[in-house]
Amino acid sequence: LKKNWEFQEIINSKKQYVSNFLIFYYRKNNGEDGVKIGISIPKKFANAVGRNKYRRQVKSILDIIKPWDVNYDVVIILRKSFLDRSFEKKTKEVKKMFERLINGK
């Protein structure tokens, strides 16, 4: 996801999973496009360089866990506590959130 209105449509659907580290907003899609993922980091957490660093980290985590067969559009919003975790803990947390999404819990 790239456009602001795409993020807003998913957030306005009000379906979410919340943890201490992440907020996952999601919406079921038609299944033709696979998963679409948008990553958001609030400006007050870091400057532009820092936000891009954390966005790249989340993208590499997604490459590791490969959630590409999920038929959802997802917006991942990072919380402040996510930023100071180790990469392994970040990976584990993102994986756990996708498992919740797949299992519907």
Contacts in CASP RR format, 6 or more apart in sequence:
PFRMAT RR
TARGET T0000
AUTHOR 0000-0000-0000
METHOD contacts of the structure
MODEL  1
LKKNWEFQEIINSKKQYVSNFLIFYYRKNNGEDGVKIGISIPKKFANAVG
RNKYRRQVKSILDIIKPWDVNYDVVIILRKSFLDRSFEKKTKEVKKMFER
LINGK
1 7 0 8 1.000
1 10 0 8 1.000
1 36 0 8 1.000
1 37 0 8 1.000
1 38 0 8 1.000
1 73 0 8 1.000
1 75 0 8 1.000
2 38 0 8 1.000
6 36 0 8 1.000
6 73 0 8 1.000
7 38 0 8 1.000
7 40 0 8 1.000
7 75 0 8 1.000
9 27 0 8 1.000
10 25 0 8 1.000
10 26 0 8 1.000
10 27 0 8 1.000
10 73 0 8 1.000
10 74 0 8 1.000
10 75 0 8 1.000
11 25 0 8 1.000
11 75 0 8 1.000
13 25 0 8 1.000
13 26 0 8 1.000
13 27 0 8 1.000
14 25 0 8 1.000
15 25 0 8 1.000
15 26 0 8 1.000
15 27 0 8 1.000
16 23 0 8 1.000
16 24 0 8 1.000
16 25 0 8 1.000
16 26 0 8 1.000
17 23 0 8 1.000
17 24 0 8 1.000
17 26 0 8 1.000
17 97 0 8 1.000
17 100 0 8 1.000
17 101 0 8 1.000
18 24 0 8 1.000
19 93 0 8 1.000
19 96 0 8 1.000
19 97 0 8 1.000
20 79 0 8 1.000
20 81 0 8 1.000
21 78 0 8 1.000
21 79 0 8 1.000
21 81 0 8 1.000
21 82 0 8 1.000
21 85 0 8 1.000
21 90 0 8 1.000
21 93 0 8 1.000
22 76 0 8 1.000
22 77 0 8 1.000
22 78 0 8 1.000
22 79 0 8 1.000
22 82 0 8 1.000
22 93 0 8 1.000
22 94 0 8 1.000
22 97 0 8 1.000
23 76 0 8 1.000
23 77 0 8 1.000
23 79 0 8 1.000
24 74 0 8 1.000
24 75 0 8 1.000
24 76 0 8 1.000
24 97 0 8 1.000
24 100 0 8 1.000
24 101 0 8 1.000
25 74 0 8 1.000
25 75 0 8 1.000
25 77 0 8 1.000
26 72 0 8 1.000
26 73 0 8 1.000
26 74 0 8 1.000
26 75 0 8 1.000
26 101 0 8 1.000
27 72 0 8 1.000
27 73 0 8 1.000
28 71 0 8 1.000
28 72 0 8 1.000
28 73 0 8 1.000
29 36 0 8 1.000
29 71 0 8 1.000
29 72 0 8 1.000
29 73 0 8 1.000
30 71 0 8 1.000
31 71 0 8 1.000
34 68 0 8 1.000
34 69 0 8 1.000
34 70 0 8 1.000
34 71 0 8 1.000
35 67 0 8 1.000
35 68 0 8 1.000
35 69 0 8 1.000
35 70 0 8 1.000
35 71 0 8 1.000
35 72 0 8 1.000
35 73 0 8 1.000
35 74 0 8 1.000
36 73 0 8 1.000
36 74 0 8 1.000
37 62 0 8 1.000
37 67 0 8 1.000
37 73 0 8 1.000
37 74 0 8 1.000
37 75 0 8 1.000
37 76 0 8 1.000
38 74 0 8 1.000
38 75 0 8 1.000
38 76 0 8 1.000
39 55 0 8 1.000
39 58 0 8 1.000
39 59 0 8 1.000
39 75 0 8 1.000
39 76 0 8 1.000
39 78 0 8 1.000
40 75 0 8 1.000
40 76 0 8 1.000
40 77 0 8 1.000
40 78 0 8 1.000
41 51 0 8 1.000
41 54 0 8 1.000
41 55 0 8 1.000
41 77 0 8 1.000
41 78 0 8 1.000
42 77 0 8 1.000
42 78 0 8 1.000
43 51 0 8 1.000
45 51 0 8 1.000
45 54 0 8 1.000
45 78 0 8 1.000
45 80 0 8 1.000
45 83 0 8 1.000
46 53 0 8 1.000
46 54 0 8 1.000
46 83 0 8 1.000
54 78 0 8 1.000
54 82 0 8 1.000
54 83 0 8 1.000
57 87 0 8 1.000
57 90 0 8 1.000
58 76 0 8 1.000
58 78 0 8 1.000
58 90 0 8 1.000
58 94 0 8 1.000
61 87 0 8 1.000
61 90 0 8 1.000
61 91 0 8 1.000
61 94 0 8 1.000
61 95 0 8 1.000
62 94 0 8 1.000
64 91 0 8 1.000
65 91 0 8 1.000
65 94 0 8 1.000
65 95 0 8 1.000
65 98 0 8 1.000
67 98 0 8 1.000
70 98 0 8 1.000
70 101 0 8 1.000
70 102 0 8 1.000
72 101 0 8 1.000
74 101 0 8 1.000
76 94 0 8 1.000
76 97 0 8 1.000
82 90 0 8 1.000
82 93 0 8 1.000
85 93 0 8 1.000
END
